[in-house]
């Protein structure tokens, strides 16, 4: 009979010894299970009118089961559906059967906000907690961010976004100067591979000389030569495009200046030596082709060998058709050699990280400009249709010039409608930064399920 079960006031389920169970017919082994069953029997059809005691860090409060049952997915709401001791202890740190009290080792100050949530259905931000501690607390209590009240929702998401940006900035500064712990671990793991390779010590020293400019004086010299060759290659490519440094043969083909031609071959020879040496000395060839800097090195030399192969097999003055255009594109890809400086420049690496981090903002900006260009190019074509200025795709140039604020005197100048359209497009471009900022702000509001505040 359960009424004969005697438990001292304030004793917990974990600390009550079997000797305190004085009923002679109750076995010591299942005593705790009987105690749990007795507690769970309270949580029957009549439990809606009962209350339970919640003790959070010494703060003791009473909650009705009806309030908890409104939010069955929360931690306290799931207590009502527990049917075993294990399920109860998975939700709380300890419990007292006789006092019907559950103990939680959490922040007692935040628990007041939890109580307010069960009373009103709205959650408010605790200003004393940082945004990530607040996230951990609501995750522990099983409360979704959606329940944040309108007065706190946007401020919370704004602080959360600012914290992420701040952490990303700190990580970017650290990663641009120092090597992260994960990278150090990978490097140490790769260095251990040399012990199993032939001439491992020599290959290890050469690899460190090429990869780490601070390893030794020869490594610094190698880095200086590599940067100098990249700069010479870029300068040669730029000078080659100038007409005064170009020669034309009898057939009208453009020939390279002999000095520029020799410099180009020297730079390509150095780049080829550099990338092939890194590949041969690499402790992990598979990882070599996955590294972005190594891919840049490969792409910087491929256009030269492709055009050289075409010139040798088909001749420079042969009828290549579309293949000739492909060769020109590959020659244009030599501009990617400037990216080789990223191996020696933390600024270029941080630029890549910035573009990777800001792809959402860049996408919204491009979408905004695309809509503006499409609309105003159609309006300009309609306004200047009688002047035979062209077609809508041709007006895209004027639209892009107006939205990007790069004015051209021949854009939309025929009739009165044209300049008015150009002026409107120009005004759109001036306000693009403000409009994009407001759109990002509205996007944050929509993500929180709230309405955008009015301007008044």
Number of C-alpha atoms within 10 A of each C-alpha: 7 11 7 12 15 12 19 11 10 14 15 20 18 10 9 16 14 14 8 12 19 13 15 8 9 16 12 15 9 11 16 19 13 15 18 18 17 16 16 18 13 13 20 11 8 10 16 15 10 13 17 16 17 21 20 21 14 13 14 14 14 12 16 15 20 15 19 22 18 13 17 15 15 19 19 22 20 17 22 17 14 16 15 12 16 9 13 19 15 12 18 17 13 19 23 21 21 17 15 15 19 23 21 18 12 16 13 16 14 18 22 14 17 19 16 13 19 21 14 9 15 15 25 19 19 16 9 10 13 14 20 12 12 17 17 11 18 19 14 13 17 17 19 13 16 14 14 19 16 16 11 13 20 21 12 22 17 15 14 16 14 13 15 13 13 12 12 15 14 12 12 16 13 12 16 17 11 11 12 13 10 9 12 12 12 12 13 11 12 15 18 14 14 19 12 9 12 9 10 17 14 11 17 20 15 18 20 17 20 20 17 15 17 12 13 13 11 14 20 16 13 17 20 13 13 21 16 14 19 20 17 16 23 19 12 17 19 11 15 17 11 9 10 9 14 15 13 12 8 6 7 9 11 12 13 16 16 12 10 18 13 12 17 20 13 15 21 20 12 17 21 17 12 15 17 14 14 18 17 13 20 22 22 14 12 10 10 16 13 10 10 12 17 18 14 19 20 19 17 22 21 17 19 18 13 14 18 15 12 16 14 9 9 12 12 14 11 11 10 14 8 8 11 16 11 14 19 12 13 19 17 12 16 18 14 15 21 15 17 23 20 18 18 17 14 15 13 17 18 17 12 13 14 14 12 11 13 11 11 12 15 14 11 15 18 13 13 18 20 15 11 20 25 16 14 24 26 16 19 26 23 14 19 18 13 10 10 9 15 11 14 17 13 12 22 21 14 23 31 22 19 26 26 18 15 12 15 13 6 8 18 24 15 15 12 11 16 19 16 15 21 25 16 15 25 21 15 21 24 15 12 18 12 11 15 19 15 12 16 16 14 16 13 17 18 13 12 18 13 15 11 13 8 5 4 3
